[in-house]
Amino acid sequence: MYKNLRQYVNFLEARGELLRVREFVNPQLEMAEIADRMSKQPNGGKALLFENSGTGFPVLMNMMGSEQRMSYALGVEKLGCVEKKFDDFFAALMQPRQNLWEKLRLLPMLRQASRWLPRAVRGAGSCRQVADLNPDLGKLPILQCWPHDGGRFITLPLVHTRDLHSGARNVGMYRMQLFDGQTTGMHWHRHKTGARHYEQYKAAGQKMPVAVALGGDPIYAYCAVAPLPDNVDEYLLAGFLRGAPVRLTRCLTQPIEVPADADIVIEGYVDPAEPLAVEGPFGDHTGFYSLPDAYPRFHVTAVTHRKNAIYPATVVGIPPQEDAYIGKATERIFLAPIRMAMLPEIADMHMPFEGVAHNIAIVKINKTYPGQGEKTANALWGAGQMMFNKMLVVVDGEVNVSRYDEVCACVQKNFRPDADAYFGRGPLDVLDHAAQACGYGGKLCIDATRKLPEEAYALPRREKKLPYKFTHQAGQDTGSLIQVIFDDSVDLADLATCAWLMGNNVDPARDCCVRSGTLVLDARGRHKSKSIARSWPEVICASPETIAAVDQKWEGLGLGALIKSPSLRYRHLLSGSGGAVALGFALLYAVNFAGMV
């Protein structure tokens, strides 16, 4: 439990997990470039505190950008401790009670749970030590992360809204583009609770009060992105994880409560009667720019902050970045609820960093009956944020889902493309640029479980063809079970980049087919393709000017030997390329590859 970001900073520094940058670094482009270089170091590098931002606020970045720092943010030494806490809690809660005495033994647990509930504090919290009722967001070190971003964005906001009818609180993380000193965008997707609250106020013809907290205990930032069921208070999860209630204080100008220990609070409202504003582009966690779109305006009525406040920020882009480790925590923490609530057969789950949270998942099950692999896919595709998953590999047995060679050996042994490639359709992330329609597209399950007798005689599915043509070079067939086609600018030896592009660029409903016993996925860019109705975004890369500016000042930053810009590795992917090449492989493990046209 940390009282504010400064206490967390001191904690990280004492454990050798943080570096201070005392020289001036520009919040526009330079901070993000430095954080990108650091986040791609082994084990996520170090957290960075930029002490001179040109404002009165230092900037903290990469604060949860490693498995160790993610654990520290959750108040434990290892993520396994949180996983065990969830496992034990759900096991005790779900255990059958045979008699009254056993039921009464549950009461201490219920009393303990009541102590996790958020509580109001008397008077003003430390987040109101300084108040500005004539706010100017330009005083904050708001970042522009990438050269083609639509402007500066608040990237770690804890956006507080309330259900108009029930009063239930929601805390979400929706990026906020700075339009001017008193106005930002509010980028809540149609699937998010904040958007649902907005529709309620719109139907009622009322302005919607909103409060945005920055900083405080870093556990708040994690809980804001955790895949909780609707109407489950994020601060109840925070109370459970840290073993103490979140203390809330009422805002000055809006009927909303925020954590009393937040570093900065931005108060305001959204008026649903106003026309939507164009927001974006934004270099997003997919590694591509999300395109401009229309979102509500947020009007600022007050800004308060604690003395010596720290401004938290993150940069997202081509993985791995800080958000990869946040996703890793979710993978471990929410395995127990998934297992207990709907899929008791799940033994383990792994979401590769290259899958940018939703695109790729590997699940191991304890298989006992035919069709259980497909049942697992259907259940997960209907479960909370797993509905955004696009490619799912299901295995069983003694496979370690984090060892790609073991997963691939299982695929080679148990997967028949013509019978075991299971296609579906459903919701996708709004940021998925490959989907044929925004937020809706295809899904693919590779059922690599051992086949039971009833499945061994399953009739092969009808071969599916692509809606456009590509041509093999004569005699160049890879002979593998799975074949992925890339632009010829892609280095096939770079399997991490190949997996990242495959997850982003493929819509299984359009770009996958089974042909001659091989599952084919077309992962080429489609900047000029007539088969794609939607605009195709650009890969995120820092500009040569920003790279040169950071290189020039690196020696004075106190960050050790020069770390080259990761963008240099990806600039050749910009704006498409000529022909195509193919990589034949089972998931992320290369079998062989050959040239394609």
N, C-alpha and C positions, 0 to 999 in steps of 0.2 A: 504494500500500500504506500503510494507516494502522494504527498500533499500538493505537489505542483511539478511542473516540468523541470524547474531548477533542481529540486531534490533528486529527480530521476537522472539528470545530467551529472550531478555529483556522484551518484551511485555508479553510473557507467564509467565515469572517469577513474574512480577508485579501483575498478576492475580492469582497467586497460582497454575499455571498449569505446572510448570516445577521444576524438582529436579536436582541439580548438584551433580555429583559423582567426588570427588577430588582424591580418591585413584586410583592407576593404575588398569585398567581392560583390559584384553587381547582381542584385536579385533577378535582373532580366538576363536570362540565358546562361550567365557564368556559374551561378550556384548549382543549377541543374546539371550542367556539364561536369562539374567537379563531383557532384553526388553520383552521377551515372558512372563515372570512372571508378569511384570507390565501391559502389554497390556490386560491381562485377568482379571484384577481387575474390580470392578464395574465401569461402564462408561469409561472404557479404561485407568484407572489409570492416571499417569502423563507423560509428556514428560521428556526425560532423556538427560542430557548433560554430556558426559564422558570427563572430562577435561584432563585426563592423559591417552592417548592412546599409549604411547611409541613413538609417532611421534610428530611433531610440530603442529598437527591439532587435536582439540577436535572433538568429534563425537556426532552428534545430532540424537536421535532416538525417535520414537513414537510421532513425532511432530504434526501429524494430527490424532492421535489415539483415538479420542473421538469426539462426535458430536459437542461439544463446541469448541475444537481446530480446527476441520475441518471448522467450521464457521469462527473462527478467521483467518485461513489461507486464506479464501475467502474474508476477509475484512468486515464481518458482525457479528452481535451478535448471530443470529439464522439462520439456513439453510432456514427457511421459508421466510426470507427476500430476498434471492437469487431466490427462487422459484417464489415469487411474482414479482420480477424484470423481470424474463423471461415471466411470464404470461402477465404482462402489455405490455411488448415490442411486443410480438407476437400478442396480441389482437389488439394493435394499428396498427400494420403492416398489419394484415389481414382484418381489418375493411373495408367494401365496401365504395368506394368514389363515391358519386352521381353526383358531379359537380366539376368544375374547382377549386372553392374556397376550397372545402374539400380536393382536391388533393394537393393544395398549402400548406395546413396546415401540410402536411407530411414533408415538406422541413426542418423545424427545427430538426426533428428527424434524417433525413438523414445527416444534417450537424454535429449533435452530433455523429452519427455513424462514420463519417470520422475522428473524434478525437480519435477513438479507434485503428486506424491502427498503427502497429509498425513503429518506426522511427529510422533512423540511427543517431548516435551521431558523433560529430566531434572529431577526435583524439581517444585515447585509453580510454576505460572505466576502472572502478576500478578493473575489473577482470584481468587486465594486469599490475597491480602494481608490481608484481614479475613474471619474465619470465624465464623458463628453456628450452633451446633449445637442451639440452642433457638429456632428461627426464628419470626418473626411477620411475615407478609407485609403486615400493616397498616403496617409501617414504610416501605414503598415507596409512591411517589406513583402508585398504580394509578388509572387514569382511569375515570370514568363519562362516556361521550360524549354520550348522548342521553337525554331525559327518561323514556322508557318502557323503557330498558334494564333487564334483570333485576338489575343491580348494577354493580360495578366490574369491568373486564376488562383483563387484560394483552393488548395488541394487537400487539406485535412480538416474540413469543417464538420462539426457535429451539429447537424441541422435538426432542431427540435420543433415538432408540430404536434397538434392534438386532433383526435377524431372529434368532429363537430358534435356528434350525437352522444357518444359514450364518454368523451373526455380522455380516452386512452392515449397515452403519450407514445410517440415514436421518435427515435433518434436514428437518423440516417446520414450517410456520407454522400453528398451530392456536390460535385464541383461547382464553383461559383466564379463566373467570368466578371471581372471588373469592367463595368460600363463607364462609370464616373465616380466621384467621391461619395455619392449617396445611393448608388444603384448597382446591382449585379444581376447576373442571370441566376436561375435556380434550375439546375440540370437534373431533375428527377425523371427517371424513365417511367413509362406507362405501367411497368410491373411493380413499381415501388410503392410503399405505403404513403410516402409524402405526396405522390401524385394522386392517390386515392383520396387523401384528405383534401387536396386542392379541389377535386371534383365535387366534394361535399359542399365546400364553401361557395364554389361557383354556382351550384344548383340553388343554394340558399340566398345568393346575391349579397354575400358578406365578404369583407376583407379578411384575410387569413393571417393571424399572428404567427410569427416565426422568430426563433432565437437561434443564433449560431454560436456555439462555444468552441474555443480553440485551446488546446493544451489541457492542463490539469493532469490527473493520474492518467498515464498512457493507456491504461486498461480501457478507458472510455472509447478511444479510437478503435480498438479492436472490437468492442461490443457493438459499435455503430455499423460495422460491416458484417457482423456474424449473421448466419442464415437462420434467424429465429422465426418461429411461427408468428402469424399476424396477431397483434394485440398482446404479445409477450413483451413486457417492458425490458428494454436493453439494460437498464440500471439494476434490474433484478439479477440478470446474468452477471453484471459487474460485482454485485454484492456477493453472489455465490462464489465467484472466482477469487475474490480477495478476502472473503470471510468477514466483511464489514459492510454496513450500508453506505450507499452514496448519499451524501448530504446535499440537499438542493436549496437554492435561494431564488426568490421571485425577481424577475427582471424589473427594471425601472419603468419602462414605457410599454411593455407588452404583458398580457396575462399568461406568461410561460415561465416555468421553472427550469433552471440550469444548475449544473454542479457548482457549489459554492467555491470550490477550489480551482475552477477554470482559470487559465491565465488571461484570456481575452474573451469578451462576449460582444457579439454584434446583434443588436435588437432591430426588429423591423416587421414588415408585413408584405404579403403578396396580394395584389388586387386582381381577382379573377375577371373583373370587367374590362381590364386593360387588354389591348392586343398583345399577342406574344411577341417576344423579341428574338432576333436572329442571334444565336449563340454558337461559338466555335469558329473555325476548326480547333481541335485540341489533340495533341500528341498523347494517345491513350495507352492503357495497359496492354492492349493487344499488340503493341509495337507498330501500329499504323495510326494515322490521323483519323479521328472520328470527324465526319463531315458537318458543316454548319446545319443547324436545324432550329426550329422555333420552340422557345421555352419561356416560362413566366419571368417577370421582373421582380426582384426583391428590393424593396425600398428600406433604407436604413434610417432608424429613428434615434438610435443611441449606440455608443461604443463605450464599454467599461473594461477595465483591466486591473490586475493586481500590480503593485509596485514591483519593479524588476521582472516584468513579464517576459516570457520567451515565446516567439512566434514559431509554431510547428509547421513544417511543410514536407511534401514528398514529391518525387518525380517518378512518373511511370513511363514505360516505353518497352523496347525490346528486352525480353527477360534474359537473365534474372535481375529483378529490381526488388526494392523493399517489399512490395505487395506480394511477391512470391512467398516470402516467409510468413506473412499474415495468412495467406492461403494454406500454408503447411500447418499452421496452428489449427485452422478450421478443420482440415482433413483429419487431424488426430482427435480434436475435442468432440466433434459431432459424429464420430463413428459409433459411439455407444448409443446415443438416441436413435440413430437410424436402425441399428441392430435390434434395439429393444422395442421400437415402435412399429416397424413394418417389415424388416428383412433379417430375421434371426439367423439366416444362413450366411450372412456376410462375415467373413473371417478377417479381412483386411482391405484397405483401399489406399490407392496412391494416385495423386494427380501431379504429373510431371510439370516442372516449372515452364517448359516449352509450350504447355497447353494453356497458358495464361488463364488459369483458374477453371474455366468451364470446358474448354474445347476437347481435352483428352483426359480420360480417367481409366484406371486399371483396377478391377475389383476381383478379389478372390472369395469364392463361396465354398461352403461345405455342401457338395451336391449329393442329393439322395433320390431324385426322381427326374424323369425326362422333361425337357422343356424348362428346366430351372434357370438356365442361362438367360433365355429370352424373358422369363418372368422377372428376373433381376433387372434387366434393362428397362422393362416397362415400369417397374416400381420406382426405380431411380429417376426415370424421365418424368415421373409424376410427383416428385418429392422436392418441394421448396425450390431452392436455387439450383438443384441438380436438374431441374427441367431445362436448363440452358446447355446441358452437356450435349456434345455433338458426336463424339467418337468414344465408344466404350468397349473395352476389352475385358471379357469375363474369363477367368481361369479358376482352376481348383487344384487340389492336391497339395504338394509341399512347395509350391512355387513362392518365392519371395517377390512380391509385386514391385519392390524397389530395385530389383536386379533385372535389368532389361534383357540380359542374355538368357536368364531363366524363363522370363515371360515369352521370349521369342522361341525358345526351344519348345515350350508348351504349345504355342501357336503352330509351329511346324508339325508337331505330333498330332494335334487334335482338331485342327481347323481345315474344313473343306469349303472353299469359297462358294461353290455352287449350292451348298446346302446350309452352311453355317454363318453366312453373311446376312444379318437381319437388318432390314431397312425400316425406318419409320419417319414420321414428320411430327413437328410440334414447335413449341415456343423456343426461340433462341435469344441470346443477348442482343439488345438493340444495337450494340457496337459490332456485331458480327457482319462484316461487310460482304462476305461471300453468300449470305442468305439471299434467296431469290426475292423475298419481300422483307422489309424491315421487321425484325423480331420473329420471323417465322421461316422455317426451312427444314431440311432433311437431317436425319440422324442415322448413325451406323453402329451396330453392335457386332463385334467379332466374337462369336461364341467359341472360345478355345477350351471349354471344359471337356473332360473325357466323355465320350458318348456312351450312353446306356443302350442295351439291346433294342429298346423301342425306337431310339434315335438313329441307330446304325443303318436302318433300312428306310430312312426318310428319303422321299423322292427329291432329287435335285430341283432347286427353284429355277424358274424360267430365267434364262440369261437376260440381263438388263443392258441396254445400250445407252451410250451417251447421246445427248441431243445435238452433238456436233462431231466433227471428224478429226481424228489425228492418225498419223500413219507411222507404223514401225519401219525402221530400216530393215532390209532383207537380212535374215539370219542373226538379228540382234536381240532376240527374245531373251529375257533374263532367266526364265524358267522358274521364277520364285512364286510363292503363293500370293504375295501382295506386291504390287508394282505401283510406284508413285512417280508421276511425271512432273518435272520442274522446268523452269526457264533455264536456258543454257548459261546464264550468268551465275547460277547457284553452284557452289562448291559441294559436290556430293560427299566429300570426305568430312564435311562439317555436319554431323548428324543432328546436333542440337538445332542448328539453323533450319535444316531440312524438316525436322519435326515441328518447329514453330511455324514455318510456312505452310506445311500440310494442314495443321490445325486451323489456321486462319483462312486459307484460300480455297478450301474445299467445302462445297455444299453437297452432302451425300446424296441428296435427291437429284442433283443435276450432274455432279462431277464424279460419280462412282459407277462402275459397272463390273459385271462378272463376264469374262470372255475367255474361252478356251481353258477353263479351270483356274484362272487368275483373277484376283480382285484388283481392279485398276482404279487409282485415284488420280485425278488431274489437278495438281496443285500449282499450276502456272498463274501468273498475274494476268489480269484481264482488263488492262487499261483501255484497250481499243477493241475489245471483243463485241461483236454484234449479238452474241448470245446472252449478254448481261445487260439488263435494263437499268440497273442502278450504277451510280458513279463508283469507280474503284479508287480507294484512297492510296496515298503515298506512304512508303516506309518512313519511319521517323529517324532522322539523322541530324546531328548538330551541324551548323554551317561551318565552312572552312574558316571564316572570320572568328567565330567563337572558339573554335579549337585552337587557333593560333594565339588568341588573346590569353586563354588559360595556360597554354604551354609557356608563354612568355613570363607569366607571373608565378608559375608553379614553384620555383625555387624558394620564393619568399613566403609561401603558404604554410610551411612547417609540416608538410604531409609526406616527407621522405622522397625517395627517388621518383622521377617522373613516371606517371601512369599514362600510357597513350590512350587517346580517345577511342572508346568502343565504336563510335560512329564510323571510323576508318574501315572497320570490318564489314560494314553494311552499305556503304555508299554505292557500291556496284549494283545494288538491287533497286536503285531508284529508277522509276519510269520504265519498267519493263525491259525486255531484251528481244533478241531475235528468235532463234529456234527453241528447241526443248530437249532436255535430257531426262533419262529415267533412272530411278533407283529402285532396285528390287530388294525388298526387305520385309521382315516381320516386325512391325512396330518401329522401334528405334535401332534395331540391330542389323547391320548391313550383311546381306547374303552375297550379292554381286550387283553390278550395274552395267549399263551399256548406253551407247548413244541413241538418241531418238530425234525425229524431225517432226 
